[in-house]
Amino acid sequence: MRNISKGDAPREYVEWKEKNNHILATCTFGSISPEAKKALQKQLCYEQGHTCCYCMSRIDALDTKMRVEHWEPQSEEDGKIFDYKNMMAACCGNDGKNRPLQHCDVRKRNDPLKFNPSSDDVEAIIKYKPSGVISSTDPGFNAQMGTPSDPGVLNLNLGRLKNNRREALEALRMKLEKEGRWVKSQISRKIDELQSPDADGKIEPYCGILIHYLKKKLQQLH
């Protein structure tokens, strides 16, 4: 999980809202026009470097399994169903599988979360182990993210996700070993590289654990 910087809603979505403003109070999210929804998915994916807002797996705006997540559940009657600032892009989260295998938005359903990646500094309270385990220094949020023994709200320590993070970290460590001892300037550049989208607007999947590892390595050199 990483901090998400929200931008403006896409033009097509804004125009759809303006056109249907008089009936929004009685509409469901499924009422959005195909054109507006496609633009919405594209913009949300772009903001997140084409990674899931929770597990950081790769997502694609053109993939029908990509989901629009509402941080504050759609079940809440406070008018935030169509609030762009309340939306993020999420993976399919093993939709259709048994609940113990579900994760991210699919598992979350209408459960609340203590912190929002698009408005809170979640990176400051998240840490990783070399095994791929993700956790939080905040006890409440840690329980919601899920532990190896309790899936919590998001189930982010599901075996497959944990292994994907571990493998991504192992690949980075092997690269570091192959290239020899890195100095502080090289590590800083690699962190900047991982935090910046490439030419296609994408960041590396599961880069959260990589950045965490490199920042710790950088601190050890000071």
Secondary structure, 3 states (H helix, E strand, C coil): CCCCCCCCCCHHHHHHHHHCHHHHHHCCHHHCCHHHHHHHHHHHHHHCCCECCCCCCECCCCCCCCEEEECCCCCCCCCCCCCHHHEEEECCCCCCCCHHHCCHHHHHCCCCCCCCCCCCCHHHHEEECCCCCEEECCHHHHHHHCCCCCCCCCCCCCHHHHHHHHHHHHHHHHHHHHHCCCCHHHHHHHHHHHHCCCCCCCCCCCHHHHHHHHHHHHHHHC
